[in-house]
Amino acid sequence: MSGSHPKALAARATFANKETTPMKKILFAFEFRGRVVPGNTETHLRATSTGHSVRIESSISAASVGGTVEQIEGEPAEFESEVMVTGETSFQESGIIRFGAGPNRIHFSTVGHGHIAVAAEKGFKQGAVTWKIDHGDGQFSGAAGLITSNFLVSDSGEVTDYQFGLLFVKE
């Protein structure tokens, strides 16, 4: 945005927190694996997957950029969603993520539309979507924030989904 006035940029980037309750930031990253299957109609799909606690490492050198994902100790998270195909490469989604055996849940829906298309690797589609928190339970009661998902879907319906969340919860 060259040429934009710095104060105008700051004003657009400022979030108005109308609540007076102090908020705590929660940052997470998960690798979910599961399936996507047909839903009730031709344009609806159902996705289910399980995520595990992971350690993600990224490295940069003059020669390359790389990264690894390593599973670590922790309870699993369960993901369920309903997907509505809205175009050849677009979709909307809503669902729930259950974190561990307790009451901690997030209900989410798509911001705009997700995107999916044929991947560079044969036999796969690749996509991305951003979800907003509609409401939460347990630790996530009153939560706000966004989750991004970058995923692969095989021709047989197997899903690998990398989710990154930045949420705010009441302290």
LINQUI-V133699 format. One record per backbone hydrogen bond with DSSP energy under -0.5 kcal/mol. NH is the residue of the N-H (numbers start at 1). CO is the residue of the C=O. E is the energy in kcal/mol with one decimal. If there is no record, write none. Layout:
nh & co & e
NH & CO & E
NH & CO & E
This chain:
nh & co & e
4 & 1 & -1.7
9 & 5 & -2.1
10 & 6 & -2.4
11 & 7 & -2.3
12 & 8 & -2.0
13 & 9 & -1.7
14 & 10 & -0.8
14 & 11 & -0.6
17 & 15 & -0.9
18 & 16 & -1.0
24 & 169 & -3.5
26 & 167 & -3.1
28 & 165 & -2.2
30 & 163 & -2.3
31 & 52 & -0.8
32 & 30 & -0.6
32 & 161 & -3.5
33 & 50 & -2.2
34 & 159 & -2.0
35 & 48 & -2.5
36 & 157 & -1.9
37 & 46 & -2.8
39 & 41 & -0.6
39 & 44 & -2.8
44 & 41 & -1.3
45 & 83 & -2.6
46 & 37 & -3.0
47 & 81 & -2.3
48 & 35 & -2.5
49 & 79 & -2.1
50 & 33 & -2.4
51 & 77 & -3.1
52 & 31 & -1.2
54 & 29 & -0.6
55 & 70 & -2.9
56 & 54 & -0.5
57 & 68 & -2.2
59 & 66 & -2.6
61 & 64 & -2.7
66 & 59 & -2.5
68 & 57 & -2.3
70 & 55 & -2.5
72 & 53 & -2.6
77 & 51 & -2.6
78 & 98 & -2.7
79 & 49 & -2.9
80 & 96 & -2.2
81 & 47 & -2.3
82 & 94 & -2.8
83 & 45 & -3.0
84 & 92 & -3.1
85 & 43 & -3.3
85 & 83 & -0.6
86 & 90 & -1.8
87 & 90 & -1.3
91 & 114 & -1.2
92 & 84 & -2.2
94 & 82 & -1.8
95 & 108 & -2.0
96 & 80 & -2.5
97 & 106 & -2.3
98 & 78 & -3.0
99 & 97 & -0.5
99 & 104 & -3.0
100 & 76 & -1.9
100 & 98 & -0.7
105 & 103 & -0.7
105 & 137 & -1.2
106 & 97 & -2.2
107 & 135 & -2.9
108 & 95 & -2.3
109 & 132 & -1.7
110 & 93 & -1.9
111 & 130 & -2.9
112 & 110 & -0.7
114 & 91 & -3.3
115 & 128 & -2.7
116 & 89 & -2.2
117 & 126 & -2.2
119 & 124 & -2.3
124 & 121 & -1.3
125 & 153 & -2.4
126 & 117 & -2.8
127 & 151 & -2.4
128 & 115 & -2.2
129 & 149 & -2.0
131 & 147 & -3.1
132 & 109 & -2.9
133 & 145 & -1.8
134 & 107 & -2.8
134 & 132 & -0.6
135 & 107 & -1.3
137 & 105 & -2.4
140 & 137 & -2.0
141 & 138 & -2.0
143 & 140 & -2.2
144 & 168 & -2.0
146 & 166 & -1.7
147 & 131 & -2.2
148 & 164 & -2.8
149 & 129 & -2.7
150 & 162 & -2.1
151 & 127 & -2.5
152 & 160 & -2.4
153 & 125 & -2.6
154 & 158 & -2.7
155 & 123 & -1.9
157 & 154 & -2.1
159 & 34 & -2.8
160 & 152 & -2.2
161 & 32 & -3.0
162 & 150 & -2.6
163 & 30 & -2.5
163 & 161 & -0.7
164 & 148 & -2.4
165 & 28 & -2.8
166 & 146 & -2.5
167 & 26 & -3.0
168 & 144 & -3.2
169 & 24 & -2.5
170 & 141 & -0.6
171 & 22 & -2.2
